[in-house]
Amino acid sequence: MNKAVEPATDDQSSVGFYMDFFGFRERPFTLVPDPDFLFWSPQHRRAYSVLEFGILSRAPITLVTGGVGCGKTTLLRELLRQFGNKVTVGLISNAQGGRGELIQWVLNSLGVEFDPNVGYVQLFQKLQDYLIDEYASGRRVVLIFDEAQNLSPESLEELRMLTNINSGKDEVIQLVLVGQPELREMVLDPSLRQLAQRIAASFHLLPLDENAVVDLIGHRLRAAGGTGEEITEGAARMIHRSTHGVPRLVNQLCDMALLYAWSMDNHHVDEHVVQSVLDDGVFFAAQIAAEEEKRK
């Protein structure tokens, strides 16, 4: 790298290292899930349609799975933005523990005060009363479990029991389970067949193909105020090969490539810039992928 990267000053913090250089309003490849930067690849559009269908059709349980960094959480943020004012939503991330702890996670996500020292029956009754009160007010409750693969089989079965609160045509609670591929495997286990039978809609997200990565990169560049051509098509295809199409890794490598281009006074990220990033070993995910390939 030619330019020395110095600690950011107050002025730099508002524009970022390379943002003025490229004319961006904001960084195009941050890792924070942001619905404003959501790229609607064909499969992400289908995945969102499944989520939307699950809510609108009052499905007892909706399931969305995919590998790390494939965009599941970003889809959830968009779902919350679209439905947050129409239903009561409880978002639970990385819930763990037994059934008593699970009910506490749920109550906490809904903003319901409770005494943590009371027993399971009292906690369950408090949740049931809340759900019925919401239904009487014309609102349904949707519980979204992100990183649901961290739940134990016993906790997943407990979630199924929550849907028993629904009776007849009265759906007072819906569940959305989002997690990594192992969640799908857990749900398909014979011991959880009753849970699987209540999943009315499901989708599995895969990494993006090469053309989708090219489109993703151009979309995010334009969304940040750029032309979409700051990263060349050849570089974008090289980025796909290095990241295997995982959106989070695409963002990481693009962010670092823009930094390198700025340091070289190069107004475009080309294959040479991407190769420099890879050669310097600063894109750690590429090293992990290489090690995984060796073990195969």
C-alpha positions as CSV (number, residue, x, y, z in Angstrom):
1,M,0.0,0.0,0.0
2,N,1.4,3.4,-0.9
3,K,-0.5,5.7,1.4
4,A,0.1,5.4,5.2
5,V,-3.2,4.7,6.9
6,E,-3.3,7.0,10.0
7,P,-5.8,7.1,12.8
8,A,-9.0,8.8,11.8
9,T,-9.5,12.4,12.8
10,D,-13.0,13.9,13.5
11,D,-13.1,15.1,9.8
12,Q,-12.1,11.7,8.5
13,S,-14.7,9.9,10.7
14,S,-17.5,11.6,8.8
15,V,-16.3,10.5,5.4
16,G,-14.2,7.4,6.0
17,F,-10.8,6.8,4.5
18,Y,-11.9,6.3,0.9
19,M,-15.4,7.9,0.8
20,D,-14.4,11.4,-0.4
21,F,-12.0,9.8,-2.8
22,F,-14.7,7.8,-4.5
23,G,-17.6,10.3,-3.8
24,F,-19.6,8.0,-1.6
25,R,-22.2,9.3,0.9
26,E,-21.5,6.3,3.1
27,R,-19.5,3.2,3.1
28,P,-21.1,0.8,0.6
29,F,-19.9,-2.4,2.2
30,T,-20.5,-2.2,5.9
31,L,-21.3,-5.5,7.7
32,V,-24.2,-4.1,9.7
33,P,-27.5,-5.5,8.3
34,D,-29.1,-2.5,6.6
35,P,-32.4,-3.0,4.7
36,D,-31.6,0.2,2.6
37,F,-28.7,-1.8,1.0
38,L,-30.7,-5.0,0.6
39,F,-29.9,-6.6,-2.7
40,W,-32.9,-8.4,-4.1
41,S,-31.2,-11.4,-5.8
42,P,-33.8,-13.9,-7.2
43,Q,-33.4,-16.2,-4.2
44,H,-33.5,-13.4,-1.6
45,R,-36.7,-12.2,-3.2
46,R,-38.1,-15.7,-3.0
47,A,-36.9,-16.1,0.6
48,Y,-38.6,-12.8,1.6
49,S,-41.8,-13.9,-0.2
50,V,-41.8,-17.0,2.0
51,L,-41.4,-14.9,5.1
52,E,-44.1,-12.5,4.0
53,F,-46.4,-15.4,3.0
54,G,-45.9,-17.0,6.4
55,I,-47.0,-13.8,8.2
56,L,-49.9,-13.0,5.9
57,S,-51.2,-16.6,5.8
58,R,-51.0,-16.9,9.6
59,A,-48.7,-19.9,9.3
60,P,-48.0,-21.4,12.7
61,I,-44.3,-21.7,11.9
62,T,-42.1,-20.3,9.1
63,L,-38.5,-21.6,8.6
64,V,-35.7,-19.8,6.8
65,T,-32.2,-21.3,6.9
66,G,-28.9,-20.5,5.2
67,G,-25.1,-20.4,5.7
68,V,-23.3,-17.8,7.8
69,G,-23.3,-14.4,6.0
70,C,-26.0,-15.3,3.4
71,G,-28.3,-12.4,4.3
72,K,-30.8,-13.9,6.7
73,T,-30.6,-11.2,9.3
74,T,-30.9,-8.5,6.7
75,L,-34.1,-10.1,5.4
76,L,-35.4,-10.1,9.0
77,R,-34.7,-6.4,9.4
78,E,-36.7,-5.7,6.2
79,L,-39.5,-7.9,7.5
80,L,-39.6,-6.0,10.8
81,R,-39.7,-2.7,8.9
82,Q,-42.6,-3.8,6.8
83,F,-44.7,-5.5,9.5
84,G,-43.5,-3.8,12.7
85,N,-46.6,-1.6,12.9
86,K,-49.1,-4.2,11.9
87,V,-48.4,-7.0,14.3
88,T,-46.7,-7.3,17.7
89,V,-43.2,-8.6,17.1
90,G,-40.8,-10.2,19.5
91,L,-37.3,-10.7,18.2
92,I,-35.1,-13.2,20.1
93,S,-31.5,-13.8,19.1
94,N,-29.2,-16.6,20.4
95,A,-31.8,-17.8,23.0
96,Q,-30.4,-20.7,25.1
97,G,-31.5,-22.6,28.2
98,G,-34.3,-24.9,29.3
99,R,-38.0,-24.3,28.8
100,G,-38.3,-21.9,31.8
101,E,-35.5,-19.8,30.4
102,L,-37.1,-19.9,26.9
103,I,-40.4,-18.4,28.2
104,Q,-38.4,-15.7,29.9
105,W,-36.7,-14.9,26.6
106,V,-40.1,-14.6,24.9
107,L,-41.6,-12.4,27.6
108,N,-38.6,-10.2,27.6
109,S,-38.7,-9.7,23.8
110,L,-42.3,-8.7,24.1
111,G,-41.6,-6.2,26.9
112,V,-43.8,-8.1,29.4
113,E,-42.6,-7.7,33.0
114,F,-42.4,-10.9,35.0
115,D,-40.9,-12.2,38.3
116,P,-38.0,-14.5,37.3
117,N,-38.4,-16.4,40.6
118,V,-41.8,-17.8,39.8
119,G,-42.3,-21.2,38.3
120,Y,-42.8,-22.3,34.7
121,V,-46.6,-22.6,35.0
122,Q,-47.0,-19.0,36.2
123,L,-44.7,-17.8,33.4
124,F,-46.6,-19.7,30.8
125,Q,-49.9,-18.4,32.1
126,K,-48.5,-14.8,32.0
127,L,-47.5,-15.3,28.3
128,Q,-50.8,-16.9,27.4
129,D,-52.8,-14.0,29.1
130,Y,-50.7,-11.5,27.1
131,L,-51.3,-13.3,23.8
132,I,-55.0,-13.4,24.4
133,D,-55.1,-9.7,25.4
134,E,-53.2,-8.8,22.2
135,Y,-55.6,-10.8,20.1
136,A,-58.6,-9.2,21.8
137,S,-57.1,-5.9,20.8
138,G,-56.9,-7.0,17.2
139,R,-53.2,-7.7,17.1
140,R,-51.4,-11.0,16.5
141,V,-48.0,-11.8,18.0
142,V,-45.1,-12.9,15.8
143,L,-42.0,-14.3,17.6
144,I,-38.9,-14.3,15.5
145,F,-36.0,-16.5,16.6
146,D,-32.8,-15.6,15.0
147,E,-29.8,-18.0,15.2
148,A,-32.4,-20.7,16.2
149,Q,-29.9,-23.4,15.6
150,N,-28.6,-22.6,19.1
151,L,-31.9,-23.9,20.6
152,S,-31.9,-27.4,22.0
153,P,-34.3,-30.0,20.7
154,E,-36.3,-29.6,23.9
155,S,-36.6,-25.9,23.4
156,L,-37.7,-26.4,19.8
157,E,-40.4,-28.8,21.1
158,E,-41.4,-26.2,23.6
159,L,-41.9,-23.7,20.8
160,R,-44.2,-26.1,19.1
161,M,-46.2,-26.3,22.3
162,L,-46.6,-22.5,22.2
163,T,-48.6,-22.9,19.0
164,N,-51.1,-25.0,20.9
165,I,-52.4,-21.7,22.4
166,N,-53.9,-21.1,18.9
167,S,-57.4,-22.6,18.7
168,G,-59.6,-23.2,15.7
169,K,-59.4,-20.2,13.4
170,D,-57.9,-17.9,16.1
171,E,-54.2,-17.6,15.6
172,V,-52.8,-15.6,18.5
173,I,-49.1,-16.5,17.9
174,Q,-46.9,-17.2,15.0
175,L,-43.3,-18.4,15.0
176,V,-40.5,-17.5,12.5
177,L,-37.4,-19.7,12.9
178,V,-34.2,-18.4,11.3
179,G,-30.9,-20.1,11.5
180,Q,-27.9,-21.9,9.9
181,P,-28.2,-25.2,7.9
182,E,-28.0,-27.3,11.0
183,L,-31.4,-25.9,12.1
184,R,-33.0,-27.6,9.1
185,E,-31.3,-30.9,10.0
186,M,-32.5,-30.5,13.6
187,V,-36.1,-29.9,12.5
188,L,-36.0,-32.9,10.2
189,D,-35.1,-35.3,13.1
190,P,-37.9,-37.8,13.7
191,S,-38.1,-36.7,17.3
192,L,-39.3,-33.3,16.1
193,R,-41.8,-34.5,13.5
194,Q,-44.7,-32.7,15.2
195,L,-42.8,-29.4,15.0
196,A,-41.9,-30.1,11.3
197,Q,-45.6,-30.7,10.5
198,R,-46.5,-27.2,11.7
199,I,-44.0,-25.5,9.4
200,A,-46.2,-24.1,6.7
201,A,-43.5,-22.2,4.7
202,S,-39.7,-22.7,4.5
203,F,-36.8,-21.6,2.4
204,H,-33.0,-22.3,2.3
205,L,-30.7,-19.5,1.2
206,L,-27.6,-20.5,-0.8
207,P,-24.5,-18.4,-1.7
208,L,-24.8,-16.1,-4.7
209,D,-23.7,-17.1,-8.1
210,E,-21.1,-15.1,-10.1
211,N,-23.5,-12.9,-11.9
212,A,-25.5,-12.1,-8.7
213,V,-22.2,-11.1,-7.0
214,V,-21.5,-8.7,-9.9
215,D,-25.0,-7.2,-9.5
216,L,-24.7,-7.1,-5.7
217,I,-21.5,-5.1,-5.9
218,G,-22.9,-2.6,-8.4
219,H,-26.1,-2.2,-6.4
220,R,-24.3,-1.4,-3.1
221,L,-21.9,1.0,-4.9
222,R,-24.8,3.0,-6.3
223,A,-26.8,2.8,-3.1
224,A,-23.9,4.6,-1.4
225,G,-23.8,7.4,-4.0
226,G,-21.3,5.9,-6.4
227,T,-21.6,5.2,-10.1
228,G,-21.5,1.4,-9.7
229,E,-18.3,1.2,-11.7
230,E,-15.8,1.8,-9.0
231,I,-15.2,-2.0,-8.9
232,T,-14.7,-3.4,-12.4
233,E,-16.6,-6.4,-13.6
234,G,-13.4,-8.5,-13.8
235,A,-12.6,-7.6,-10.1
236,A,-16.1,-8.5,-9.1
237,R,-15.9,-11.9,-10.7
238,M,-12.5,-12.4,-9.0
239,I,-14.2,-11.4,-5.7
240,H,-16.9,-14.1,-6.3
241,R,-14.2,-16.7,-6.7
242,S,-12.5,-15.7,-3.5
243,T,-15.6,-15.5,-1.4
244,H,-17.6,-18.4,-2.9
245,G,-20.6,-16.0,-3.2
246,V,-21.2,-15.5,0.5
247,P,-22.6,-11.9,0.8
248,R,-20.9,-11.1,4.1
249,L,-17.5,-12.1,2.7
250,V,-18.1,-10.2,-0.5
251,N,-18.7,-7.1,1.6
252,Q,-15.5,-7.6,3.6
253,L,-13.3,-8.1,0.5
254,C,-14.9,-5.1,-1.4
255,D,-14.4,-2.8,1.6
256,M,-10.7,-3.8,1.9
257,A,-10.3,-3.5,-1.9
258,L,-11.7,0.0,-1.9
259,L,-9.2,0.9,0.9
260,Y,-6.3,-0.5,-1.1
261,A,-7.4,1.4,-4.3
262,W,-7.5,4.6,-2.3
263,S,-4.0,3.9,-1.0
264,M,-2.8,3.4,-4.5
265,D,-4.5,6.6,-5.9
266,N,-6.5,4.2,-8.1
267,H,-10.1,5.3,-8.8
268,H,-11.1,1.8,-9.8
269,V,-10.7,-1.5,-8.1
270,D,-9.4,-3.9,-10.7
271,E,-8.1,-7.5,-10.5
272,H,-4.6,-6.2,-9.5
273,V,-6.1,-4.4,-6.5
274,V,-8.0,-7.4,-5.4
275,Q,-5.0,-9.6,-5.8
276,S,-2.9,-7.2,-3.7
277,V,-5.5,-7.6,-0.9
278,L,-5.3,-11.4,-1.2
279,D,-1.5,-11.5,-1.4
280,D,-1.2,-9.4,1.8
281,G,-3.3,-11.8,3.7
282,V,-5.5,-9.1,5.2
283,F,-8.7,-10.9,3.9
284,F,-8.6,-13.6,6.6
285,A,-11.7,-15.4,5.3
286,A,-9.7,-16.3,2.1
287,Q,-7.2,-18.1,4.3
288,I,-9.9,-20.0,6.1
289,A,-11.5,-21.1,2.8
290,A,-8.1,-22.3,1.5
291,E,-7.5,-24.4,4.6
292,E,-11.0,-25.9,4.2
293,E,-10.2,-26.8,0.6
294,K,-7.0,-28.5,1.7
295,R,-9.0,-30.7,4.2
296,K,-11.4,-31.9,1.6
